[in-house]
Amino acid sequence: MNRRVFQLARISAQRCRLSGPIHTCGVPHCVISASIGQCHGDCEGGAHAHIERDHRRVRLTGYRRPGRAGTTHPFLLIAKRKLKLKTRLRAGLTALVDPGILKRPVIHIREREPSPAFDNLLLAGKNVLITGAGRNIGRSIATEMASQGANIFYTDIERNSCEKLQQELASYPVHSKGFVSDISKTQDIDSLYDTLSKDNVYIDTLIHNVGIHFTTIGIRNLDLNEWNKTFQGNVFGPLYLTKKISEAMKVRQTDGSIIFLSSIHQWTIRSIPSYSASKAAVGMIIKELAAELAPFGIRVNGIAPGFVLEQETGDPKYYERALLHRSSINPRYIGRAAVYLASGYFSRFTTGTVLKIDGGLSLYSAHSDRYLP
Ligand SMILES: NC(=O)c1ccc[n+]([C@@H]2O[C@H](COP(=O)([O-])OP(=O)(O)OC[C@H]3O[C@@H](n4cnc5c(N)ncnc54)[C@H](O)[C@@H]3O)[C@@H](O)[C@H]2O)c1
């Protein structure tokens, strides 16, 4: 079987006009791949083809990177889950018994992603403050918002992460500045706020991204110190910063947007009660503040992600429990949700809501099996 798969990978690579060695790409469910340079997001040649196998199926895909035309053989389209299984099986069998069909390629242009820079300018000229933006979700929010024209001000507790993001944001024609600042310390928040005010930076969108969690499980291991730290970072610090920024928004009559990164575990268990309880608190804070600040035109909303992770290659990770796409969520989709909630164009009438982005994970209790006998 592997030999056959290997041949198909070679053929699909040819159809995508790829050259170079065929090698396995290292993703656990990917059996074999053909690529130029490194597999997945890193291939500067702009394309790769690979075959994935998970518990249920063998999957063959071939594509070029977003924004470029790619060549995909019809056989590759059988990998599309939208098609009925029967249709896909029949197409697969036909192609296997009649390799001649593989000689008739069609040009297939993948749906084009919006250009990363200035396609829409939904947030042109807005000043955004993001906490904990050094990596993962916070970083993606920063880059997605910068690509919509927002000036990015951000914090992180790690100096290195701040500097790295600064380099990345330098490629966008917007203002950006990072601050090494700890959201759980009121003195850090005061000094952050004073510096922004001194520089005449007035915030239009505030994003509370920092999320602290410990892994202690079970009431028998209760550690109130951990609870204090969790609530300090996830609830009290953000509240203190919100007070300062919202007061300034009121004075300047800014139609502001305040966004809290919550979690699906504001509703479902995570077996880390300090974390889920802090997110549940965030859920109510969103509603309370939304009602209080609505008369001033300030909107308060939340985003509740499921499992967000991108691998070093830039790809999501196979995750069986997420019903939709069976993968972790690439953080850029959380960034785009933040763009939505920050943009009056889309969400002028949206306040007090929490937008769930979890690939269907919370449609059933993903952690309930822990409690099964
Ligand atoms: N990643 C997920 O799967 C997931 C799922 C649901 C919700 N969330 C929520 O999304 C938010 C971001 O998650 P993430 O996975 O990107 O987090 P992360 O831990 O990967 O990154 C958090 C960033 O915040 C910084 N940070 C930590 N403590 C800080 C502090 N006290 N002050 C300032 N910066 C600090 C870290 O250095 C890091 O750069 C969190 O609120 C988290 O609870 C994440």
The ligand as an ORCA input file, in Angstrom:
! r2SCAN-3c Opt
* xyz 0 1
  N      -4.722     28.199     22.978
  C      -5.907     27.703     23.188
  O      -6.211     26.575     22.800
  C      -6.955     28.526     23.906
  C      -8.234     27.982     24.025
  C      -9.220     28.720     24.660
  C      -8.926     29.969     25.156
  N      -7.683     30.476     25.048
  C      -7.433     31.800     25.621
  O      -6.856     32.634     24.641
  C      -5.917     33.501     25.240
  C      -4.568     33.349     24.570
  O      -4.180     31.996     24.637
  P      -2.785     31.477     24.077
  O      -2.902     30.016     23.985
  O      -2.386     32.278     22.891
  O      -1.824     31.834     25.294
  P      -0.240     31.610     25.364
  O       0.034     31.117     26.737
  O       0.265     30.820     24.207
  O       0.317     33.088     25.202
  C       0.060     34.042     26.178
  C       1.025     35.181     26.046
  O       0.823     36.033     27.180
  C       2.073     36.302     27.799
  N       1.814     36.474     29.234
  C       1.681     35.502     30.159
  N       1.451     36.052     31.354
  C       1.411     37.388     31.170
  C       1.225     38.488     32.027
  N       0.991     38.321     33.330
  N       1.253     39.740     31.511
  C       1.490     39.935     30.186
  N       1.697     38.925     29.319
  C       1.657     37.670     29.816
  C       2.940     35.118     27.491
  O       4.316     35.462     27.566
  C       2.490     34.738     26.090
  O       3.232     35.431     25.113
  C      -5.911     33.150     26.709
  O      -6.775     34.024     27.393
  C      -6.430     31.745     26.750
  O      -7.046     31.444     27.984
  C      -6.688     29.781     24.433
*
